[in-house]
């Protein structure tokens, strides 16, 4: 009886760890790499929020700035 409880606890712990591992792996795989750098904010003396609504997504101002830098 005691060994069954211990085994159940071990299996529950292993299942919990597997769930955490899978969740972390999914977040890492779904994340995209950002190319924004603090150097741009320092160069322009503007806060990051000037170009980003929700980093790394650019807002309209950020898109215009990015396009102007390509020229």
PyMOL Python script that loads the backbone (N, CA, C, O; Angstrom):
from pymol import cmd

cmd.read_pdbstr("""\
ATOM      1  N   UNK A   1       0.820  -1.194   0.000  1.00  0.00           N
ATOM      2  CA  UNK A   1       0.000   0.000   0.000  1.00  0.00           C
ATOM      3  C   UNK A   1       0.865   1.260   0.000  1.00  0.00           C
ATOM      4  O   UNK A   1       0.621   2.207  -0.747  1.00  0.00           O
ATOM      5  N   UNK A   2       1.876   1.240   0.855  1.00  0.00           N
ATOM      6  CA  UNK A   2       2.748   2.390   0.954  1.00  0.00           C
ATOM      7  C   UNK A   2       3.528   2.607  -0.338  1.00  0.00           C
ATOM      8  O   UNK A   2       3.716   3.747  -0.763  1.00  0.00           O
ATOM      9  N   UNK A   3       3.977   1.538  -0.958  1.00  0.00           N
ATOM     10  CA  UNK A   3       4.747   1.662  -2.198  1.00  0.00           C
ATOM     11  C   UNK A   3       3.877   2.158  -3.353  1.00  0.00           C
ATOM     12  O   UNK A   3       4.364   2.835  -4.259  1.00  0.00           O
ATOM     13  N   UNK A   4       2.585   1.817  -3.315  1.00  0.00           N
ATOM     14  CA  UNK A   4       1.680   2.326  -4.348  1.00  0.00           C
ATOM     15  C   UNK A   4       1.528   3.846  -4.235  1.00  0.00           C
ATOM     16  O   UNK A   4       1.506   4.541  -5.250  1.00  0.00           O
ATOM     17  N   UNK A   5       1.425   4.359  -3.020  1.00  0.00           N
ATOM     18  CA  UNK A   5       1.322   5.805  -2.810  1.00  0.00           C
ATOM     19  C   UNK A   5       2.599   6.500  -3.261  1.00  0.00           C
ATOM     20  O   UNK A   5       2.556   7.552  -3.898  1.00  0.00           O
ATOM     21  N   UNK A   6       3.712   5.911  -2.930  1.00  0.00           N
ATOM     22  CA  UNK A   6       4.994   6.499  -3.329  1.00  0.00           C
ATOM     23  C   UNK A   6       5.122   6.519  -4.849  1.00  0.00           C
ATOM     24  O   UNK A   6       5.563   7.505  -5.440  1.00  0.00           O
ATOM     25  N   UNK A   7       4.727   5.411  -5.466  1.00  0.00           N
ATOM     26  CA  UNK A   7       4.799   5.333  -6.926  1.00  0.00           C
ATOM     27  C   UNK A   7       3.850   6.347  -7.561  1.00  0.00           C
ATOM     28  O   UNK A   7       4.200   6.975  -8.560  1.00  0.00           O
ATOM     29  N   UNK A   8       2.658   6.512  -6.996  1.00  0.00           N
ATOM     30  CA  UNK A   8       1.699   7.492  -7.509  1.00  0.00           C
ATOM     31  C   UNK A   8       2.258   8.906  -7.384  1.00  0.00           C
ATOM     32  O   UNK A   8       2.092   9.725  -8.288  1.00  0.00           O
ATOM     33  N   UNK A   9       2.916   9.189  -6.267  1.00  0.00           N
ATOM     34  CA  UNK A   9       3.509  10.513  -6.065  1.00  0.00           C
ATOM     35  C   UNK A   9       4.628  10.757  -7.065  1.00  0.00           C
ATOM     36  O   UNK A   9       4.750  11.854  -7.610  1.00  0.00           O
ATOM     37  N   UNK A  10       5.434   9.749  -7.304  1.00  0.00           N
ATOM     38  CA  UNK A  10       6.540   9.877  -8.268  1.00  0.00           C
ATOM     39  C   UNK A  10       5.993  10.111  -9.672  1.00  0.00           C
ATOM     40  O   UNK A  10       6.485  10.971 -10.403  1.00  0.00           O
ATOM     41  N   UNK A  11       4.979   9.343 -10.041  1.00  0.00           N
ATOM     42  CA  UNK A  11       4.387   9.510 -11.373  1.00  0.00           C
ATOM     43  C   UNK A  11       3.722  10.868 -11.522  1.00  0.00           C
ATOM     44  O   UNK A  11       3.810  11.478 -12.588  1.00  0.00           O
ATOM     45  N   UNK A  12       3.065  11.352 -10.492  1.00  0.00           N
ATOM     46  CA  UNK A  12       2.432  12.671 -10.550  1.00  0.00           C
ATOM     47  C   UNK A  12       3.493  13.758 -10.695  1.00  0.00           C
ATOM     48  O   UNK A  12       3.308  14.714 -11.448  1.00  0.00           O
ATOM     49  N   UNK A  13       4.595  13.611  -9.980  1.00  0.00           N
ATOM     50  CA  UNK A  13       5.690  14.571 -10.094  1.00  0.00           C
ATOM     51  C   UNK A  13       6.307  14.557 -11.486  1.00  0.00           C
ATOM     52  O   UNK A  13       6.615  15.607 -12.049  1.00  0.00           O
ATOM     53  N   UNK A  14       6.483  13.369 -12.030  1.00  0.00           N
ATOM     54  CA  UNK A  14       7.045  13.242 -13.374  1.00  0.00           C
ATOM     55  C   UNK A  14       6.109  13.851 -14.414  1.00  0.00           C
ATOM     56  O   UNK A  14       6.565  14.500 -15.355  1.00  0.00           O
ATOM     57  N   UNK A  15       4.819  13.647 -14.253  1.00  0.00           N
ATOM     58  CA  UNK A  15       3.849  14.222 -15.193  1.00  0.00           C
ATOM     59  C   UNK A  15       3.869  15.738 -15.104  1.00  0.00           C
ATOM     60  O   UNK A  15       3.770  16.422 -16.123  1.00  0.00           O
ATOM     61  N   UNK A  16       3.995  16.267 -13.902  1.00  0.00           N
ATOM     62  CA  UNK A  16       4.074  17.717 -13.722  1.00  0.00           C
ATOM     63  C   UNK A  16       5.323  18.289 -14.374  1.00  0.00           C
ATOM     64  O   UNK A  16       5.265  19.328 -15.031  1.00  0.00           O
ATOM     65  N   UNK A  17       6.443  17.619 -14.195  1.00  0.00           N
ATOM     66  CA  UNK A  17       7.700  18.075 -14.807  1.00  0.00           C
ATOM     67  C   UNK A  17       7.613  18.018 -16.327  1.00  0.00           C
ATOM     68  O   UNK A  17       8.105  18.915 -17.012  1.00  0.00           O
ATOM     69  N   UNK A  18       6.997  16.979 -16.849  1.00  0.00           N
ATOM     70  CA  UNK A  18       6.838  16.859 -18.302  1.00  0.00           C
ATOM     71  C   UNK A  18       5.969  17.989 -18.833  1.00  0.00           C
ATOM     72  O   UNK A  18       6.246  18.536 -19.900  1.00  0.00           O
ATOM     73  N   UNK A  19       4.927  18.339 -18.101  1.00  0.00           N
ATOM     74  CA  UNK A  19       4.053  19.430 -18.515  1.00  0.00           C
ATOM     75  C   UNK A  19       4.817  20.748 -18.550  1.00  0.00           C
ATOM     76  O   UNK A  19       4.684  21.522 -19.499  1.00  0.00           O
ATOM     77  N   UNK A  20       5.611  21.002 -17.526  1.00  0.00           N
ATOM     78  CA  UNK A  20       6.416  22.229 -17.484  1.00  0.00           C
ATOM     79  C   UNK A  20       7.411  22.241 -18.643  1.00  0.00           C
ATOM     80  O   UNK A  20       7.567  23.263 -19.311  1.00  0.00           O
ATOM     81  N   UNK A  21       8.074  21.135 -18.885  1.00  0.00           N
ATOM     82  CA  UNK A  21       9.046  21.039 -19.971  1.00  0.00           C
ATOM     83  C   UNK A  21       8.388  21.333 -21.324  1.00  0.00           C
ATOM     84  O   UNK A  21       8.928  22.086 -22.135  1.00  0.00           O
ATOM     85  N   UNK A  22       7.242  20.744 -21.551  1.00  0.00           N
ATOM     86  CA  UNK A  22       6.531  20.955 -22.819  1.00  0.00           C
ATOM     87  C   UNK A  22       6.109  22.412 -22.961  1.00  0.00           C
ATOM     88  O   UNK A  22       6.229  22.988 -24.043  1.00  0.00           O
ATOM     89  N   UNK A  23       5.617  23.013 -21.883  1.00  0.00           N
ATOM     90  CA  UNK A  23       5.198  24.417 -21.936  1.00  0.00           C
ATOM     91  C   UNK A  23       6.377  25.335 -22.247  1.00  0.00           C
ATOM     92  O   UNK A  23       6.254  26.249 -23.063  1.00  0.00           O
ATOM     93  N   UNK A  24       7.510  25.099 -21.608  1.00  0.00           N
ATOM     94  CA  UNK A  24       8.704  25.912 -21.867  1.00  0.00           C
ATOM     95  C   UNK A  24       9.174  25.725 -23.313  1.00  0.00           C
ATOM     96  O   UNK A  24       9.529  26.696 -23.982  1.00  0.00           O
ATOM     97  N   UNK A  25       9.175  24.499 -23.786  1.00  0.00           N
ATOM     98  CA  UNK A  25       9.593  24.229 -25.168  1.00  0.00           C
ATOM     99  C   UNK A  25       8.679  24.932 -26.167  1.00  0.00           C
ATOM    100  O   UNK A  25       9.151  25.465 -27.171  1.00  0.00           O
ATOM    101  N   UNK A  26       7.378  24.936 -25.898  1.00  0.00           N
ATOM    102  CA  UNK A  26       6.436  25.592 -26.812  1.00  0.00           C
ATOM    103  C   UNK A  26       6.669  27.107 -26.853  1.00  0.00           C
ATOM    104  O   UNK A  26       6.623  27.716 -27.921  1.00  0.00           O
ATOM    105  N   UNK A  27       6.917  27.701 -25.700  1.00  0.00           N
ATOM    106  CA  UNK A  27       7.172  29.139 -25.655  1.00  0.00           C
ATOM    107  C   UNK A  27       8.456  29.471 -26.405  1.00  0.00           C
ATOM    108  O   UNK A  27       8.506  30.450 -27.150  1.00  0.00           O
ATOM    109  N   UNK A  28       9.484  28.670 -26.212  1.00  0.00           N
ATOM    110  CA  UNK A  28      10.755  28.931 -26.888  1.00  0.00           C
ATOM    111  C   UNK A  28      10.627  28.775 -28.401  1.00  0.00           C
ATOM    112  O   UNK A  28      11.217  29.553 -29.151  1.00  0.00           O
ATOM    113  N   UNK A  29       9.878  27.798 -28.851  1.00  0.00           N
ATOM    114  CA  UNK A  29       9.722  27.576 -30.281  1.00  0.00           C
ATOM    115  C   UNK A  29       8.819  28.626 -30.925  1.00  0.00           C
ATOM    116  O   UNK A  29       9.009  28.976 -32.090  1.00  0.00           O
ATOM    117  N   UNK A  30       7.847  29.124 -30.182  1.00  0.00           N
ATOM    118  CA  UNK A  30       6.905  30.105 -30.727  1.00  0.00           C
ATOM    119  C   UNK A  30       7.474  31.520 -30.727  1.00  0.00           C
ATOM    120  O   UNK A  30       6.998  32.377 -31.471  1.00  0.00           O
ATOM    121  N   UNK A  31       8.478  31.771 -29.908  1.00  0.00           N
ATOM    122  CA  UNK A  31       9.049  33.112 -29.826  1.00  0.00           C
ATOM    123  C   UNK A  31       9.861  33.419 -31.073  1.00  0.00           C
ATOM    124  O   UNK A  31      10.575  32.565 -31.598  1.00  0.00           O
ATOM    125  N   UNK A  32       9.740  34.640 -31.530  1.00  0.00           N
ATOM    126  CA  UNK A  32      10.559  35.064 -32.663  1.00  0.00           C
ATOM    127  C   UNK A  32      11.663  35.976 -32.157  1.00  0.00           C
ATOM    128  O   UNK A  32      11.506  36.669 -31.152  1.00  0.00           O
ATOM    129  N   UNK A  33      12.757  35.963 -32.856  1.00  0.00           N
ATOM    130  CA  UNK A  33      13.891  36.768 -32.445  1.00  0.00           C
ATOM    131  C   UNK A  33      13.647  38.224 -32.821  1.00  0.00           C
ATOM    132  O   UNK A  33      13.210  38.530 -33.930  1.00  0.00           O
ATOM    133  N   UNK A  34      13.930  39.091 -31.903  1.00  0.00           N
ATOM    134  CA  UNK A  34      13.754  40.516 -32.138  1.00  0.00           C
ATOM    135  C   UNK A  34      15.048  41.113 -32.685  1.00  0.00           C
ATOM    136  O   UNK A  34      16.141  40.701 -32.299  1.00  0.00           O
ATOM    137  N   UNK A  35      14.917  42.084 -33.584  1.00  0.00           N
ATOM    138  CA  UNK A  35      16.097  42.758 -34.098  1.00  0.00           C
ATOM    139  C   UNK A  35      16.212  44.166 -33.527  1.00  0.00           C
ATOM    140  O   UNK A  35      17.131  44.905 -33.878  1.00  0.00           O
ATOM    141  N   UNK A  36      15.286  44.540 -32.650  1.00  0.00           N
ATOM    142  CA  UNK A  36      15.347  45.848 -32.016  1.00  0.00           C
ATOM    143  C   UNK A  36      16.492  45.875 -31.021  1.00  0.00           C
ATOM    144  O   UNK A  36      16.784  44.876 -30.364  1.00  0.00           O
ATOM    145  N   UNK A  37      17.129  47.016 -30.920  1.00  0.00           N
ATOM    146  CA  UNK A  37      18.223  47.153 -29.976  1.00  0.00           C
ATOM    147  C   UNK A  37      18.079  48.461 -29.210  1.00  0.00           C
ATOM    148  O   UNK A  37      17.525  49.428 -29.731  1.00  0.00           O
ATOM    149  N   UNK A  38      18.573  48.496 -27.978  1.00  0.00           N
ATOM    150  CA  UNK A  38      18.547  49.742 -27.226  1.00  0.00           C
ATOM    151  C   UNK A  38      19.371  50.843 -27.908  1.00  0.00           C
ATOM    152  O   UNK A  38      19.163  52.029 -27.651  1.00  0.00           O
ATOM    153  N   UNK A  39      20.305  50.442 -28.777  1.00  0.00           N
ATOM    154  CA  UNK A  39      21.142  51.431 -29.464  1.00  0.00           C
ATOM    155  C   UNK A  39      20.298  52.370 -30.325  1.00  0.00           C
ATOM    156  O   UNK A  39      20.628  53.548 -30.462  1.00  0.00           O
ATOM    157  N   UNK A  40      19.223  51.863 -30.900  1.00  0.00           N
ATOM    158  CA  UNK A  40      18.352  52.718 -31.720  1.00  0.00           C
ATOM    159  C   UNK A  40      17.680  53.759 -30.829  1.00  0.00           C
ATOM    160  O   UNK A  40      17.582  54.925 -31.209  1.00  0.00           O
ATOM    161  N   UNK A  41      17.219  53.352 -29.654  1.00  0.00           N
ATOM    162  CA  UNK A  41      16.604  54.299 -28.724  1.00  0.00           C
ATOM    163  C   UNK A  41      17.627  55.332 -28.270  1.00  0.00           C
ATOM    164  O   UNK A  41      17.294  56.509 -28.135  1.00  0.00           O
ATOM    165  N   UNK A  42      18.856  54.912 -28.035  1.00  0.00           N
ATOM    166  CA  UNK A  42      19.899  55.853 -27.628  1.00  0.00           C
ATOM    167  C   UNK A  42      20.250  56.798 -28.773  1.00  0.00           C
ATOM    168  O   UNK A  42      20.451  57.993 -28.557  1.00  0.00           O
ATOM    169  N   UNK A  43      20.322  56.266 -29.977  1.00  0.00           N
ATOM    170  CA  UNK A  43      20.662  57.076 -31.150  1.00  0.00           C
ATOM    171  C   UNK A  43      19.625  58.159 -31.404  1.00  0.00           C
ATOM    172  O   UNK A  43      19.972  59.284 -31.763  1.00  0.00           O
ATOM    173  N   UNK A  44      18.355  57.822 -31.218  1.00  0.00           N
ATOM    174  CA  UNK A  44      17.279  58.765 -31.516  1.00  0.00           C
ATOM    175  C   UNK A  44      16.800  59.540 -30.289  1.00  0.00           C
ATOM    176  O   UNK A  44      15.988  60.457 -30.414  1.00  0.00           O
ATOM    177  N   UNK A  45      17.298  59.177 -29.104  1.00  0.00           N
ATOM    178  CA  UNK A  45      16.870  59.787 -27.834  1.00  0.00           C
ATOM    179  C   UNK A  45      15.362  59.641 -27.621  1.00  0.00           C
ATOM    180  O   UNK A  45      14.725  60.497 -27.008  1.00  0.00           O
ATOM    181  N   UNK A  46      14.810  58.554 -28.133  1.00  0.00           N
ATOM    182  CA  UNK A  46      13.375  58.281 -27.993  1.00  0.00           C
ATOM    183  C   UNK A  46      13.196  57.002 -27.180  1.00  0.00           C
ATOM    184  O   UNK A  46      14.048  56.115 -27.226  1.00  0.00           O
ATOM    185  N   UNK A  47      12.099  56.899 -26.438  1.00  0.00           N
ATOM    186  CA  UNK A  47      11.832  55.641 -25.728  1.00  0.00           C
ATOM    187  C   UNK A  47      11.441  54.546 -26.721  1.00  0.00           C
ATOM    188  O   UNK A  47      10.997  54.840 -27.830  1.00  0.00           O
ATOM    189  N   UNK A  48      11.604  53.311 -26.328  1.00  0.00           N
ATOM    190  CA  UNK A  48      11.257  52.179 -27.195  1.00  0.00           C
ATOM    191  C   UNK A  48       9.789  52.249 -27.635  1.00  0.00           C
ATOM    192  O   UNK A  48       9.448  51.859 -28.751  1.00  0.00           O
ATOM    193  N   UNK A  49       8.930  52.751 -26.744  1.00  0.00           N
ATOM    194  CA  UNK A  49       7.500  52.827 -27.046  1.00  0.00           C
ATOM    195  C   UNK A  49       7.189  53.792 -28.186  1.00  0.00           C
ATOM    196  O   UNK A  49       6.073  53.783 -28.706  1.00  0.00           O
ATOM    197  N   UNK A  50       8.140  54.616 -28.581  1.00  0.00           N
ATOM    198  CA  UNK A  50       7.917  55.512 -29.718  1.00  0.00           C
ATOM    199  C   UNK A  50       7.697  54.699 -31.000  1.00  0.00           C
ATOM    200  O   UNK A  50       6.871  55.068 -31.834  1.00  0.00           O
ATOM    201  N   UNK A  51       8.429  53.601 -31.155  1.00  0.00           N
ATOM    202  CA  UNK A  51       8.348  52.777 -32.367  1.00  0.00           C
ATOM    203  C   UNK A  51       7.601  51.459 -32.150  1.00  0.00           C
ATOM    204  O   UNK A  51       7.134  50.850 -33.113  1.00  0.00           O
ATOM    205  N   UNK A  52       7.486  51.014 -30.898  1.00  0.00           N
ATOM    206  CA  UNK A  52       6.896  49.703 -30.608  1.00  0.00           C
ATOM    207  C   UNK A  52       5.623  49.849 -29.794  1.00  0.00           C
ATOM    208  O   UNK A  52       5.596  50.530 -28.769  1.00  0.00           O
ATOM    209  N   UNK A  53       4.571  49.200 -30.267  1.00  0.00           N
ATOM    210  CA  UNK A  53       3.338  49.164 -29.474  1.00  0.00           C
ATOM    211  C   UNK A  53       3.394  47.993 -28.498  1.00  0.00           C
ATOM    212  O   UNK A  53       2.990  48.126 -27.343  1.00  0.00           O
ATOM    213  N   UNK A  54       3.884  46.872 -28.948  1.00  0.00           N
ATOM    214  CA  UNK A  54       4.105  45.681 -28.119  1.00  0.00           C
ATOM    215  C   UNK A  54       5.338  44.993 -28.684  1.00  0.00           C
ATOM    216  O   UNK A  54       5.226  44.180 -29.602  1.00  0.00           O
ATOM    217  N   UNK A  55       6.538  45.315 -28.139  1.00  0.00           N
ATOM    218  CA  UNK A  55       7.777  44.769 -28.693  1.00  0.00           C
ATOM    219  C   UNK A  55       7.680  43.277 -28.954  1.00  0.00           C
ATOM    220  O   UNK A  55       7.144  42.554 -28.115  1.00  0.00           O
ATOM    221  N   UNK A  56       8.167  42.797 -30.060  1.00  0.00           N
ATOM    222  CA  UNK A  56       8.953  43.460 -31.085  1.00  0.00           C
ATOM    223  C   UNK A  56       8.121  44.064 -32.212  1.00  0.00           C
ATOM    224  O   UNK A  56       8.686  44.474 -33.226  1.00  0.00           O
ATOM    225  N   UNK A  57       6.807  44.133 -32.070  1.00  0.00           N
ATOM    226  CA  UNK A  57       5.947  44.648 -33.129  1.00  0.00           C
ATOM    227  C   UNK A  57       6.109  46.155 -33.274  1.00  0.00           C
ATOM    228  O   UNK A  57       6.025  46.895 -32.294  1.00  0.00           O
ATOM    229  N   UNK A  58       6.341  46.601 -34.499  1.00  0.00           N
ATOM    230  CA  UNK A  58       6.465  48.030 -34.762  1.00  0.00           C
ATOM    231  C   UNK A  58       5.098  48.663 -34.961  1.00  0.00           C
ATOM    232  O   UNK A  58       4.200  48.053 -35.541  1.00  0.00           O
ATOM    233  N   UNK A  59       4.947  49.894 -34.475  1.00  0.00           N
ATOM    234  CA  UNK A  59       3.741  50.649 -34.779  1.00  0.00           C
ATOM    235  C   UNK A  59       3.988  51.410 -36.086  1.00  0.00           C
ATOM    236  O   UNK A  59       5.037  51.225 -36.704  1.00  0.00           O
ATOM    237  N   UNK A  60       3.062  52.249 -36.516  1.00  0.00           N
ATOM    238  CA  UNK A  60       3.212  52.964 -37.791  1.00  0.00           C
ATOM    239  C   UNK A  60       4.466  53.837 -37.813  1.00  0.00           C
ATOM    240  O   UNK A  60       5.183  53.873 -38.812  1.00  0.00           O
ATOM    241  N   UNK A  61       4.728  54.538 -36.711  1.00  0.00           N
ATOM    242  CA  UNK A  61       5.921  55.384 -36.639  1.00  0.00           C
ATOM    243  C   UNK A  61       7.190  54.534 -36.792  1.00  0.00           C
ATOM    244  O   UNK A  61       8.111  54.908 -37.519  1.00  0.00           O
ATOM    245  N   UNK A  62       7.227  53.404 -36.111  1.00  0.00           N
ATOM    246  CA  UNK A  62       8.394  52.519 -36.190  1.00  0.00           C
ATOM    247  C   UNK A  62       8.602  51.967 -37.585  1.00  0.00           C
ATOM    248  O   UNK A  62       9.739  51.840 -38.039  1.00  0.00           O
ATOM    249  N   UNK A  63       7.514  51.635 -38.275  1.00  0.00           N
ATOM    250  CA  UNK A  63       7.625  51.138 -39.654  1.00  0.00           C
ATOM    251  C   UNK A  63       8.192  52.210 -40.574  1.00  0.00           C
ATOM    252  O   UNK A  63       9.034  51.926 -41.426  1.00  0.00           O
ATOM    253  N   UNK A  64       7.723  53.451 -40.397  1.00  0.00           N
ATOM    254  CA  UNK A  64       8.242  54.554 -41.217  1.00  0.00           C
ATOM    255  C   UNK A  64       9.720  54.784 -40.937  1.00  0.00           C
ATOM    256  O   UNK A  64      10.501  55.006 -41.862  1.00  0.00           O
ATOM    257  N   UNK A  65      10.108  54.733 -39.667  1.00  0.00           N
ATOM    258  CA  UNK A  65      11.516  54.919 -39.314  1.00  0.00           C
ATOM    259  C   UNK A  65      12.372  53.810 -39.915  1.00  0.00           C
ATOM    260  O   UNK A  65      13.446  54.076 -40.454  1.00  0.00           O
ATOM    261  N   UNK A  66      11.907  52.582 -39.825  1.00  0.00           N
ATOM    262  CA  UNK A  66      12.646  51.443 -40.374  1.00  0.00           C
ATOM    263  C   UNK A  66      12.817  51.596 -41.879  1.00  0.00           C
ATOM    264  O   UNK A  66      13.906  51.371 -42.408  1.00  0.00           O
ATOM    265  N   UNK A  67      11.741  51.980 -42.573  1.00  0.00           N
ATOM    266  CA  UNK A  67      11.815  52.178 -44.020  1.00  0.00           C
ATOM    267  C   UNK A  67      12.778  53.310 -44.380  1.00  0.00           C
ATOM    268  O   UNK A  67      13.480  53.223 -45.387  1.00  0.00           O
ATOM    269  N   UNK A  68      12.821  54.364 -43.576  1.00  0.00           N
ATOM    270  CA  UNK A  68      13.711  55.496 -43.865  1.00  0.00           C
ATOM    271  C   UNK A  68      15.169  55.112 -43.651  1.00  0.00           C
ATOM    272  O   UNK A  68      16.053  55.665 -44.305  1.00  0.00           O
ATOM    273  N   UNK A  69      15.434  54.174 -42.747  1.00  0.00           N
ATOM    274  CA  UNK A  69      16.804  53.723 -42.483  1.00  0.00           C
ATOM    275  C   UNK A  69      17.348  52.864 -43.623  1.00  0.00           C
ATOM    276  O   UNK A  69      18.562  52.795 -43.815  1.00  0.00           O
ATOM    277  N   UNK A  70      16.468  52.210 -44.380  1.00  0.00           N
ATOM    278  CA  UNK A  70      16.895  51.350 -45.485  1.00  0.00           C
ATOM    279  C   UNK A  70      17.425  52.151 -46.664  1.00  0.00           C
ATOM    280  O   UNK A  70      18.218  51.644 -47.458  1.00  0.00           O
ATOM    281  N   UNK A  71      16.994  53.389 -46.777  1.00  0.00           N
ATOM    282  CA  UNK A  71      17.370  54.197 -47.937  1.00  0.00           C
ATOM    283  C   UNK A  71      18.770  54.724 -47.829  1.00  0.00           C
ATOM    284  O   UNK A  71      19.237  55.424 -48.727  1.00  0.00           O
TER     285      UNK A  71
END
""", "prot")
cmd.dss("prot")
cmd.show_as("cartoon", "prot")
cmd.util.cbc("prot")
cmd.orient("prot")
